[in-house]
Every structure is written in C-alpha cells, then in structure tokens.
Amino acid sequence: MENKEEFKIYNSMTKTLEVFKPIVPGKVSMYVCGVTAYDLSHIGHARAAVVFDVLFRYLQHLSYEVTYVRNFTDVDDKIIRRANERGEDPFSLSSRFCEEYLVDMDSLHCLRPTHQPRVTEHIEQIKDMITQIINNGFAYEVEGDVFFAVDKYPKYGQLSGQKLENNRAGERVAVDSRKHNPADFALWKAAKPGEPSWESPWGPGRPGWHIECSAMSAHYLTFKFDIHGGGSDLTFPHHENEITQSAAACQESNVNYWMHNGHVTNNNEKMSKSLGNFFTIRQVTERYHPLAVRHFLMSAHYRSPLNYTVLQLESASDAIFYIYQTLQDFEEALSSFQDGNSKEGAGKNGKMGGVNADAEKCMNRLRDEFETKMSDDLSTSHILTGAFQEALKFINGSLTTLKKKKQKQASLIQSLKEIEKEVKLVLDVLGLLPSFTYAEVLQQLKEKALKRAELTEDDVLRCIEERTVARKNKDFSKSDEIRAELSSKGIALMDVGKETVWRPCVPVEQEQKQEQEEAPSVVQDPKNSLPSVSS
C-alpha cells in the first residue's frame, strides 16, 4: 500500500492532533514505559503493550527505521516487599517476572522492542544523571537521600496541568518532613537494612522510580527523541517528573510527542493490582485465544477506556474465527484449483487473468480505509469493520461462485489472490497475522471454545449424531433443542450439504445477559467468568 495520508498523532503535551514529523527524516526514536516486574502482568499492561506494538508496526509499514525502547523496572519497593513475603531474592523474583512478561508479549504477537533495558543494568547512567541535576542546582541530598527540588522548575505541571501540592498524593510519593517542599520527589533512596543497594556519591542506596526512565531514554535515544508513550495513569506524577528531571539534567531535553493509552476498566473502574480487580494475561489467554485478546484490546480507540466484558472477548473470538476461516477456505480452494489441470482456464502462455473491476473497487476501498483510519491517530477500532469485512465477504462470495460453476475463472482467481494480499497486509500491521497455519489457529480457537463450554469434541460429535437421528425421525423439536443447547454454550452447528459441522460462536446467554457481564469480577456464571486475583 502506498501511504496517501499524513500520519497524525494526538500529542498529550499540546492536547492537539499533530502531523507526525520525526527529528531525523526516515528515522523514529520511541520510548515506552514498561512494567514493574513483581507479578504476572494483567490485561491493562497488555493493552499498553499492544497499542505501542501497533504503533511500532505501523511506523515500520510507513518505511521508518524505528528504535523502540521499553524498560523493565526490576528494583523497586513493591519488588522488595513481594520478595520478602515469599522469602526470595528480589533480583531473582524480578528477573523471573521480566521473562514471564516476555512470554505473555510473545503470545499476544507483540514484536520485541529494539532495546529492553533493566534498571539494575543502568545504575551508572542513573547516578551520572543525578549528579548532573545536583550540579545544575535542581536537587539536594539529605542523609543519603537525594530529592528533586520542584520549586526550582517553574514549568512543573506542563504535561498534566497538576499543581505541585497534588504530588503529595501521587503514586509512590511519601510524606517526608526532610523535604524542602512536600512535592519534592526522590532521585536516590538511601539504603535500608536488608534491601538491595549500590554505592554512590551520597552513600549506598538505589534509584527512585522516575529517574530510571529519564536516564535510560537519554542513554538509548539521547535527550531529544520523537515519541514517549505509556498508560494515562503515568501522566502524573511519573511522566511529569521525567520531563522535569530530564530538563534539569540537560536544558535542551525534549520529547516531540507524548502518547497515552486509556485504562482497561472492570465494571467501569480502572483495572489495577492495587484494587485487586484485575485479570492476568495468563488467566484470560487460558480461556481465550491470544489473538482474540489482541483483537479485543484494539476494539476501542487507544486513548479511550476499554471496559472488560466476557461478551466482548466472545465477540472478538468469533470475529477472528471468521477471518481465519475465510482465509483457510481460500487457501484450500486455490490448492484444489492448482492441482492437476493447472493451466485450465488460464490466458495465453498459461498466465492468470487480471483483476476484475469489482475486485479492484473492493481493494481500493480497503486500502483507502486502512490508510485513512491508521493515519488518524491509529483508529484501529474502525479498521476491522467496513471495507475489511467487505473484502472477506467478496472472498466468500467468489468462492461460492467458483464452486457453483465448477470451473476455473482465471480473472476471478487472480482477483482473490490480490485481495488476500491486502487483507493479510492489514492483519500483519495490526499484529493479527497468525504465526501458525490458519488450520492450526482455527483448531486452537475451537479448543478454547470447548474449554469455556466445558465440553469435549466427542461430546459435540455425540450431540451432532443425536440431532441427526432426531431429524431422520422427524423429531424436529428434539433437533432444535440440541442445537439451541449447544448454541447457549458457544457451539454453533451448521448443516453443510449432508454433513453437520460445528464452530465456535458467541453464546446466546452472553448476548442475553450483557448487562450482567459488564461486571466480570462478580461471578454470575462460573463457566463464563474469570476469577479475580488479589494483589
């Protein structure tokens, strides 16, 4: 696809939609705040990862050379506390959960960033930046702790609009009478007994939370780079403090575009470990295919809240099953046409015909809609509807035509090949192109549906046989009852010729109880709800 649209990004700093113009033509530098590695990651973390993975993929699609940095916080109060609770070494615990996070990211088809720095590997860079901030007069040392003096930076609050006094209630900001201003935040924390620490000019200790991202982004991308991303909950105080301390270390420090994704909510309340209302990625992918989860995470604009519901996950599963089934049907049909008489119906010299007018129109709509929506601040929620669905319908309708005519039509087959390429390109940029064959993914989706229904495939086949017998006996009431019972559990029966096959579907009971499913943490039906996890 040729890019016809200017790529526009909503800049959280200016609160406006801006045309993206990188600092260095043809290259993009991007830093995204990662996770604090003390537990398995939840769906909120997954959304941030998927949002910026789509951005990473789209920038590459636009032919940019992208340097993507996403950090791990692997030393922190929460990590130390969790390690102490488990009687485990803090570094061992954080390293393990860093690796578990990567397993989750791979399952969700998130590409590995260019760099994935860990705090413990960049202590020297952090100490150097703190020294520079002190030398520039923006920080002070008290009994081995180093605090940033927010009064010294008049622009504090430019990103969030928050006032200084609000920083007292900010995450990870403790009340400390030694501070010059209650809003001052820690750059370096003096060592406490039994805690990990490193030697420094101010005595043994460890970094504060905010300084790590400033130091690592500067190390990998310099003090001036294109995009800084993260969840909207990081806007204040974390990103506000990053801006402040980076400018204090280097006057020319600047991020051109700040991007923030919205929360995943549970019953319209932010999903978080501290509230204990979250679901880990593992819990969700145990019951739903990771590609269905990814589809769900892109179903709303990235800046909007996304409310977690079982119905939405079921709908996402149904949507991707249809996509892959369509592409699988095309591959099977193409293979059958190519077997044996491969030149039958072809043009001169055995070449395939050109793309027909209807197919050309279908492809142009798909290209235009994809370019327009993606270039409009990554509006992924609109891409898998509209023209994309029309392309799938065109493929299915054309396959039916080919089967009915029972002969090859060179132009139509070539048209289908071209449309398939466009469909696959869209899926690839969105990270929804499977790494397995379509047949394997379809089977995986069916296995997940059986698990949610608490059935085995033998159970379904037995029901199909019972229904077949009932139909032969003209017991249509029994036949309908069997079909409805399976449908209520997310299993759809379809009569194809003389054969009955099954596929996953959205359970009827989920559609009927949508309002109840708006609060999945309240277990209405153990078969269709995921357990909550305490922090």
Secondary structure, 3 states (H helix, E strand, C coil): CCCCCCCEEEECCCCEEEECCCCCCCEEEEEECCCECCCCCEHHHHHHHHHHHHHHHHHHHCCCEEEEEECEECCCHHHHHHHHHHCCCHHHHHHHHHHHHHHHHHHCCCCCCCECCEHHHCHHHHHHHHHHHHHCCCEEEECCEEEECHHHCCCCCCCCCCCHHHHHHCCCCCCCCCCCCCCCEEEEEECCCCCCCECCCCCCEEECHHHHHHHHHHHHHCCEEEEEEEEHHHHHHHHHHHHHHHHHHCCCCEEEEEEEECCEEECCEECCCCCCCECEHHHHHHHCCHHHHHHHHCCCCCCCCEECCHHHHHHHHHHHHHHHHHHHHHHHHHHHHHCCCCCCCCCHHHCCCCCCHHHHHHHHHHHHHHHHHHHECCCHHHCCCHHHHHHHHHHHHHHHHHHHHCCCCHHHHHHHHHHHHHHHHHHHHCCCCCCCCHHHHHHHHHHHHHHHHCCCHHHHHHHHHHHHHHHHCCCHHHHHHHHHHHHHCCEEEEEECCEEEEEECCCHHHHHCCCHHHCCCCCCCCCCCCCCECC
